Amino acid sequence: MTEMPIDAPPSTNTRAVRLPEIARIFLKIGGMSYGVGIIGIMQSEVQEKRQWIGKEEFVEGLALVNMLPGPPGAQLSIFLGHAKGSLIGGILAGVCFILPAFFFMLALSAAYVAFGGLPTMRSAFYGIGPVVVGIFAVSVYRLGKAAIKEHSQIAIGVAAAGVMFSTSVDLIVTLLAAGFFGITIFNSRRTGIILLSALITMIAGYYVADYFLLQHVVLAAAPLRFSPGGPRLWEVGVFFFKVGAFTFGGGLSMLAFMQEQVVNQLGWLTPKEFVDGLAVGQLTPGPPLMLAAFIGFKLFGIAGAAVAGAAIFLPSFLMILSILPLLNKMKHLQWLRAFMRGVGPAVIGALAVSLVQIAPHAAPDVFTWILMALTVGVILLRNVGPLPLVASGAVIGLLAKNEFVERLAEWAWSYAQKLVTG
């Protein structure tokens, strides 16, 4: 018997079966994803293992979320849930992806306030970091094989990686340029050249204006006006909604903007408290922007954490779920197909750069580099899922950071060096 489509009438039980599946998968992903590795785990769990969408469509989703303001990880979860379960599936996937991070952050924030330190979690992350980056590396490799099929696409991918690695050009500009090159190569040379010329003119005009104004005007950067007694709860919500709606560049740029506003402009947190919040965020699975919940907790307790956490992700739901129906109707257009054939390789190039930049931080020593390499080998040779790998990484991190084990490892390393040097 063939399975009914997701948009079947309410009288069927297909939706009741599929929506719990979406919820279960994204609760799982949200509970074991760290940093840039979120993309790798989503690709492994949703695209590779369950094949809800093809590799090319997954890359298209990555391109879309990287060209929008807001957190890419949460937006990608909404994109994938929408592909499986339409509007309700997108909402459910996004909410379930965010919830584990929120509850982790809530618990860790309370522990931080109560005890001021979380050494055990730091030890676990010592092993989790290289494992997650290893999963991410395999995903970049697999997606690259699907997205890059021609010599011209290889050139676009390499050029995008070079631009992202060696310059400060924004990712959105890089992806737009790659898409316009795609139109030039695969659809209409005249249209592509016109679009590229317009993009170059706009960028030049931006830098000229920036030079004369001596500051970068950002709509979201205007600080809120607060009453003398400090912010009220609704004002915290408005602030984080603006951060989610108007800050481009992904998690890192959004964290930088939050630091500037929350610490320097608004004085909600001290510099040390903000750094501690970043550390707690590193111990929390899911999107890094759940730091908003830490800030909200420091200001208003559980209510502040809930308002701040919800506000910073709400724009992502509104944008993705309003754009996707339009994109689905436009997929047959040849110029859009050509645009995506150019953007796809550029996304892979940008992911490769992210991998190169994050790897030294996730693997700070020889032991963690070996752990990362073993993760890649196990996935490629045995196709093991992310959950057992991440759990194993946490256990290895806890053991490796045990004082006795550390001393034993130092002795073994010293002994090995003596053998090599004679």
C-alpha positions in Angstrom: 0.0 0.0 0.0 1.4 3.4 -1.0 1.8 6.0 1.7 -0.5 9.0 1.6 1.1 12.4 1.1 1.7 14.8 4.0 -1.1 17.1 2.9 -3.7 14.3 3.2 -7.1 15.1 4.8 -7.4 15.1 8.5 -9.4 11.8 8.4 -6.2 9.9 7.6 -3.6 9.1 10.3 -0.6 9.9 8.1 0.0 13.3 9.7 -0.3 11.8 13.2 2.4 9.3 12.2 4.8 11.8 10.5 4.6 14.7 12.8 5.8 12.7 15.8 8.6 11.5 13.6 9.6 15.0 12.8 9.5 16.0 16.4 11.5 13.0 17.5 14.3 13.5 14.9 14.7 17.2 15.6 14.6 16.8 19.4 17.4 14.3 18.9 19.4 16.6 16.6 18.9 19.6 18.8 20.2 17.6 21.8 23.4 16.5 20.3 24.5 19.3 17.9 27.3 21.7 18.7 28.4 24.8 16.8 29.2 24.4 13.1 28.7 20.6 13.5 24.9 21.2 13.5 24.9 21.2 9.7 26.8 17.9 9.6 24.5 16.2 12.0 21.4 17.4 10.1 22.9 16.2 6.9 23.7 12.8 8.4 20.4 12.3 10.2 17.9 13.8 7.8 19.4 13.7 4.3 21.8 10.8 4.4 20.1 8.4 6.8 16.4 9.2 6.1 16.6 10.8 2.7 13.8 13.3 3.2 15.5 15.4 0.5 18.3 15.0 -2.0 21.8 16.3 -1.5 21.3 19.1 -4.0 18.1 20.3 -2.3 20.0 20.2 1.0 22.6 22.5 -0.4 19.9 24.7 -1.8 18.5 25.0 1.8 22.0 25.9 3.0 22.3 28.6 0.4 18.9 30.0 1.4 19.5 30.2 5.1 23.0 31.8 4.6 21.4 34.6 2.6 18.9 35.5 5.2 19.4 37.3 8.6 19.2 35.1 11.6 20.6 31.8 12.9 21.3 29.4 10.0 20.9 26.2 12.1 17.4 27.0 13.3 16.4 28.1 9.8 17.8 24.9 8.2 15.7 22.8 10.6 12.6 24.7 9.6 13.5 24.2 5.9 13.9 20.5 6.4 10.8 20.1 8.5 8.8 22.0 5.8 10.2 19.6 3.2 8.8 16.7 5.1 5.6 18.1 6.7 4.7 21.4 5.0 3.9 24.4 7.3 3.2 22.4 10.5 6.3 20.3 9.9 8.4 23.3 9.5 7.1 24.9 12.8 7.5 21.6 14.6 11.0 20.9 13.4 12.2 24.4 14.3 10.6 24.3 17.8 11.9 20.8 18.6 15.4 21.7 17.4 15.5 24.8 19.7 13.9 23.2 22.8 16.8 21.0 23.9 19.2 23.9 23.7 16.8 26.1 25.7 16.4 23.6 28.5 20.1 22.8 28.6 20.9 26.6 28.8 18.3 27.1 31.5 19.8 24.3 33.6 23.4 25.4 33.0 22.5 29.1 33.7 20.9 28.1 37.0 24.0 26.0 37.9 26.3 28.8 36.8 24.5 31.3 39.1 24.4 28.8 41.9 28.0 27.4 41.7 29.9 29.6 39.3 31.7 26.8 37.5 31.0 23.8 35.2 34.3 21.9 34.9 32.7 18.5 34.2 30.8 19.8 31.2 34.0 21.4 29.9 35.7 18.1 30.1 32.9 16.4 28.1 33.1 19.1 25.5 36.9 18.4 25.1 35.9 15.1 23.5 32.6 16.2 21.9 34.2 19.0 19.9 36.5 17.0 17.6 33.8 14.3 17.1 31.3 16.9 15.9 33.8 18.6 13.6 34.7 15.1 12.2 31.0 14.6 11.4 30.9 18.0 9.8 33.9 17.2 7.6 32.2 14.1 6.2 29.1 16.1 5.5 31.0 18.7 3.6 32.7 15.9 1.5 29.3 14.2 0.8 27.5 17.4 -0.1 30.4 18.6 -2.2 30.2 15.4 -4.4 26.5 16.1 -5.0 26.7 19.9 -5.6 29.9 20.1 -7.7 29.6 18.1 -11.0 31.4 20.3 -13.6 34.7 22.1 -14.0 33.0 25.5 -14.0 31.4 24.6 -10.6 34.8 23.5 -9.2 36.1 26.9 -10.2 33.2 28.7 -8.5 33.7 26.7 -5.3 37.4 27.3 -5.2 37.0 31.0 -5.9 34.4 31.3 -3.2 36.6 29.5 -0.7 39.5 31.8 -1.5 37.4 34.9 -1.1 36.0 33.7 2.2 39.4 32.6 3.6 41.5 35.6 2.5 39.2 38.6 2.6 36.5 40.1 4.7 33.8 40.0 1.9 30.5 39.1 3.4 29.1 35.6 2.8 25.9 37.0 1.3 27.8 38.9 -1.3 29.9 35.9 -2.1 26.8 33.7 -2.6 25.1 36.3 -4.8 28.2 36.7 -7.0 28.4 32.9 -7.3 24.7 32.7 -8.3 25.1 35.5 -10.9 28.1 33.6 -12.3 25.8 30.5 -12.5 23.3 32.5 -14.5 26.1 33.7 -16.8 27.5 30.2 -17.4 24.4 28.1 -17.4 21.6 30.4 -18.6 22.1 33.9 -20.1 25.5 35.5 -20.4 24.0 38.9 -20.9 21.7 38.7 -17.9 24.5 37.4 -15.7 27.0 40.1 -16.6 24.3 42.8 -16.0 23.6 41.3 -12.5 27.3 41.0 -11.7 27.9 44.6 -12.8 25.0 45.8 -10.6 26.3 43.9 -7.6 29.8 45.3 -8.1 28.3 48.8 -8.4 26.3 48.3 -5.2 29.3 47.1 -3.2 31.4 50.0 -4.4 28.6 52.4 -3.5 28.4 50.9 -0.1 32.1 51.3 0.6 32.1 54.9 -0.7 29.1 55.7 1.6 30.7 53.9 4.5 33.9 55.9 4.0 32.2 59.3 4.1 29.8 58.4 6.9 32.6 56.9 9.0 30.3 54.3 10.4 28.3 51.3 9.4 24.6 52.0 9.7 22.6 48.9 10.7 18.9 49.0 11.2 19.1 46.7 14.2 21.9 48.6 15.8 19.8 51.5 17.2 19.8 50.9 20.9 16.5 50.7 22.7 15.4 53.5 25.1 14.9 52.1 28.5 13.4 53.5 31.7 15.9 54.5 34.5 15.2 51.3 36.4 16.5 49.1 33.7 14.8 47.1 30.9 11.4 45.7 31.3 10.6 42.2 30.1 8.8 43.2 26.9 11.8 45.4 26.0 14.1 42.5 26.3 11.9 40.6 23.9 11.8 43.5 21.4 15.6 43.8 21.5 16.2 40.1 20.8 13.5 40.1 18.1 15.5 42.8 16.3 18.7 40.8 16.7 17.1 37.8 15.0 15.4 39.9 12.3 18.2 42.3 11.2 21.6 40.8 11.9 23.2 39.1 8.9 26.3 36.8 8.9 25.2 33.9 11.0 25.8 33.0 14.6 29.3 34.6 15.0 28.3 38.0 13.8 25.1 37.9 15.8 27.1 37.1 19.0 29.4 40.0 18.3 26.5 42.4 17.8 24.9 41.1 21.1 28.2 41.6 22.9 28.4 45.2 21.7 24.9 46.1 22.6 24.3 44.0 25.8 27.7 44.9 27.4 28.9 48.2 25.9 25.7 50.0 25.0 23.0 48.7 27.4 25.1 47.5 30.3 22.8 44.5 31.0 25.9 42.2 31.6 29.5 42.8 32.6 32.2 41.7 30.2 33.0 38.8 32.5 29.4 37.7 32.7 29.1 37.8 28.9 32.3 35.7 28.4 30.9 33.2 31.0 27.7 33.1 29.0 29.6 32.3 25.9 31.4 29.5 27.8 28.1 28.1 29.0 26.8 28.4 25.4 29.7 26.3 24.2 28.6 23.5 26.6 25.0 23.7 25.3 23.9 21.7 22.3 21.9 23.3 19.6 22.2 26.9 18.1 24.8 29.1 19.7 22.3 32.0 19.8 20.7 30.3 22.8 23.1 32.7 24.6 20.0 35.0 24.5 18.4 32.7 27.1 21.4 33.1 29.4 21.1 36.9 29.1 17.4 36.8 29.7 17.9 34.5 32.7 20.4 36.9 34.3 17.9 39.7 33.9 14.5 38.1 34.7 15.1 34.5 35.6 13.1 31.8 33.8 10.6 34.3 32.3 13.5 36.3 30.9 15.1 33.2 29.4 11.8 32.1 27.7 11.1 35.6 26.3 14.7 36.2 25.0 15.0 32.7 23.6 11.7 32.8 21.8 12.2 36.4 20.5 15.6 35.8 18.8 14.3 32.8 16.8 10.8 34.0 16.0 11.9 36.0 12.9 13.5 32.8 11.4 10.1 31.1 11.5 8.4 34.1 9.9 11.0 34.5 7.1 11.5 30.8 6.2 7.9 29.8 6.2 6.8 32.8 4.1 9.6 32.4 1.5 9.5 28.6 0.9 6.0 28.5 -0.8 7.2 31.1 -3.2 10.5 29.3 -3.9 8.7 26.0 -4.5 6.5 27.7 -7.2 9.6 29.2 -8.9 11.7 26.1 -9.0 10.9 25.4 -12.6 12.4 28.7 -13.8 15.6 28.2 -15.7 17.4 31.3 -14.4 16.7 30.2 -10.8 18.1 26.7 -11.5 21.2 28.3 -13.1 21.5 30.6 -10.1 21.4 27.7 -7.7 24.0 25.8 -9.8 26.3 28.6 -9.1 25.4 29.1 -5.4 25.8 25.4 -4.5 29.5 25.1 -5.1 30.0 28.5 -3.3 28.2 27.1 -0.2 30.5 24.1 -0.2 33.5 26.4 -0.5 32.2 28.5 2.5 31.6 25.3 4.5 35.2 24.1 3.8 36.5 27.4 5.0 34.4 27.1 8.2 35.8 23.6 8.7 39.4 24.8 8.4 38.8 27.7 10.7 37.0 25.8 13.4 39.1 22.6 13.5 42.0 24.0 15.5 39.7 25.3 18.2 37.8 22.0 18.4 41.0 19.9 18.3 43.7 21.8 20.2 46.2 18.9 20.6 47.4 15.7 19.0 44.9 13.6 21.0 41.9 15.4 19.7 43.2 15.5 16.1 43.5 11.7 16.3 39.9 11.5 17.7 38.7 13.7 14.8 40.4 11.5 12.3 39.0 8.4 13.9 35.5 9.9 13.7 35.9 10.5 10.0 37.2 7.0 9.4 34.4 5.3 11.4 31.7 7.3 9.5 33.1 6.6 6.1 33.9 2.9 6.7 31.1 1.8 9.0 28.5 4.6 8.5 27.9 5.0 12.2 25.2 7.5 13.3 26.0 10.8 15.1 24.4 9.9 18.4 26.8 7.1 19.5 29.8 9.1 18.2 28.9 12.2 20.2 28.1 10.1 23.3 31.5 8.3 22.9 33.2 11.7 22.5 31.7 12.9 25.7 32.9 9.8 27.6 36.4 10.1 26.1 36.6 13.7 27.0 35.6 13.0 30.6 38.2 10.2 30.9 40.9 12.2 29.1 40.4 15.1 31.5 40.6 12.9 34.5 43.7 13.9 36.6 45.1 10.4 36.7 44.6 9.8 33.0 46.2 13.2 32.2 49.3 12.3 34.1 49.4 8.9 32.5 49.1 10.5 29.0 51.9 13.0 29.8 54.2 10.2 30.9 53.4 8.1 27.8 54.0 11.1 25.5 57.3 11.9 27.3 58.4 8.3 27.1 57.6 8.2 23.4 59.6 11.3 22.7 62.6 9.8 24.5 62.3 6.7 22.3 62.2 8.8 19.1 65.2 11.0 20.1 67.2 8.1 21.4 
